[in-house]
Amino acid sequence: EHYSGQARDLNDLALAYLKTENPAAARPLYEQALKLDSESIGVENKAIAIYLNNLGQISEQLKDFSQAEKYYQLALRIDKKTPCDTLDLGSDYEKLGKLYLKTGQKENALKTLVAARDKKSKVLGVYAVEVVDLDRAIDKAKSL
């Protein structure tokens, strides 16, 4: 009822910047949208987890891996606490696991990628393309 739509507009503008491959311009817009929505709908909300995942991806593109990890971990914590689709939770684990893989964190990568595979295979089945891709990522983590 009191939602102004400003966060949505900032989100839309950030998406436009991402489509033009300008993550540095998108990042502050997402941060502002996150702040506005956190204040209006609360921090324990699926929408906030989506913002955090978007900010994680942008931070990863900008090679700010420590900030990306923080955003992904926060999104995962929210999705664990709130009603969430199993695939969304699997995607949270996958993003974090692939970041750990990229940054050479073997044990963290293995733990989160296995969690991602387990969540996604429950919904999609063990032979789904996304699950097979996770199996490959797990094998890659084992060889680190």
Buried (B, 14 or more C-beta within 10 A) or exposed (E): EEEEEEBBEBBEBBBEBBEEEEBEBBBEBBBBBBEBBBEBBEBEBBBBBBBBBBBBBBBBBBEBBEBBBBBBBBBBBBBEEEEBEEBBBBBBBBBBBBBBBEBEBEEBBBBBBBBBBBBBBEBBEEEEEBBBBBBEBBEEBEEE
